Amino acid sequence: MKAFGFFAGAGCAALLATGVPVFASVRTQALEITQTEATFQIPNHSGDSSFTLNLWNSGTLVGTSSGTSGILTVNVPNIAGCTFQADVRQDGRYLMGKRATFTSCGPALTTTTSTTTTTTTTTTTTTTIPATAPAHGVNVIPPPATGARGMAPVAPVPIKVQSGRVTFTG
């Protein structure tokens, strides 16, 4: 058994010395979860493989990113408990996963305070009604001048109607 362990160790050392990529070391370091993001570095020479990084919180998918090269990134949301699991799939098959729990997570919450000033402008529009009789035989009498305390005095308003019925409701 000791001899086998020696030869296996020697074999790994020989592979490292020849420059052959050892994916086991890349795999453990390629997937990271921090308080703000989950990342996966797609290994070089992955061919046409497609990779997907999924980020989960309590069984709910909270983010995903896919690609064939480079770094996949998923932003960590601000969620109570801050417990996450990230998993990577290569061509639809599970490749690796990692779990992490933080005391705080997600983007820093910022508070913005602003002051609003409102200015109110009052515009008064005066419409002058002509004292002459318009068409159709109706005499229009202009409103009386403003009386005491801003109230218009009450006065009867004569109306002439050539034909038809006039109904006052009040």
N, C-alpha and C positions, 0 to 999 in steps of 0.2 A: 504494500500500500504506500509506503514511504517512497519507494522508487517511482511509482506512478505520479505521486504529487511532485516529485522532483522534475520528471519529464514534462508534466503539464506546465509547471512554472517555467521551465526552460523553453517550452514551445511558445508561450506567451511573450517571453523576452525576445525570442527570435523574430516573432511577428512584429513586435514594436521596433526592433532594430532594422527590419527591412522596409519600414514605411507603409506597410499595409494598414489601412484604416481599421481601428478597433472600435466598432460602433457601441459596444457596451459602455465605454467611458463617455462617449458623445451623448448617448441616450440619457444618462443620469444627470448630465449637466445641461442638456438642451431644453428641458422643461422647467420653468420657474414660475412661482406665484409670489408676488409682492403685495403690499397693501394697496397698490394702485393699478397693477396690471398682471395678467398672466401672459407669458411669452413662450414660444417654442422656436428654436433655431432649427430649420430644416437642414439635415446633413447634406454636405456637398456630395456630388455624384449619386444623387437619388434617382437619376433617370427620369422617367415620365410619371413617377409616383405623385399622387395628390395627397396632401396632408390636411387634416382638419383639427383645429384646437377648439374644444368645447369647455366652457366654464359653467359649473353647476353650484347652486346653493340650495341645500335641503331638498334635493331631487328636482329642482326647477332649473332649466337651462336659462342662464342669465346673459350669455354671450357666446359668439362663435366666430371663427376666422378660418379661411381656407386658402391654400396656395400650393405651388409646386417648388418654390425656392424662396430663400430669404428668411425673414423672421415673421411668424404669425403673432399677432397681439390682440388681446381682448381686455378692455378696460374693466377693472373691478368696480362694481357699484357700491354705493354707500348703503349697506344692508345691516340691520341689527344682527348681532351674533358674529358676523364676519368669519363664517366658516365656509370654505370653498373646496371644490374638487375640480381639478383640470384633467382632461384626458385628451390624448392625441390618437387619431385614427389615420392609418396609412392605407389608401385605396379602400376605405370603408371598413377595414379590420382594426380592432383595438391594438395599439402599439405600446402605450404607456400611460400612467396616470400619477397624480400627485395630489396630496391634500395639505391644506394650510388653514390655520386659525389665527386671527389677529385681534388685538384689543380695539383697533379702529381700522376702517378700510374705506376705499373709494376716494373720490376727489374731495379735497378740503372744501367744506361748506363756507361760503363767504356771505357776510351780511352787508347789505348796501343800505345806507340811510340817505334819503334825499328830502329836500325841502321844496314845497310847491307853493308859489304865491299866485293867488287868483285876483284879477282885477275885473270888476264889473262896470260896464259902461251902459248907461241908459240913453236910448235915443227916442226922441219924441217926434212923431210924424203928424203933421196937421194936414187934413184934407179939406179943401174948400168946396162946398157944394154950391153950384150956381143957383141964383135966386130966380132965374128965368125958367119958364116951363119947358121941360124937355118934350120930346116927341110923345105921342100917344095921350096927350091931354092931362098929364099928371103934374100938379104944382108941387114943387119941392121947396120947403122953407128951410133956410139954413138953421143950424142949431143955435140956440140963444147963447149970449156971452156968459162966461163963467161967473157965478154969483159968489156969495160969501162962503168961506171955508172950502173953496175949490169945487163946490157943487153947482151943477147947472140948475137954474131955476126951472120949476115945473110950469109948463104952459101948454095949452091945447095946441095940437098940430093939425091945421086944416088940410085935408086931402081931397082933391077933386078927381073923380073917376068918371071917364066918359061912358064906359059900359062895363058890365061884369059886377061882381060882388066883392066887397071889402069886408074882411073879418078881422077883428082885433082880439087877440088873446092876451091875457095878462096875468 
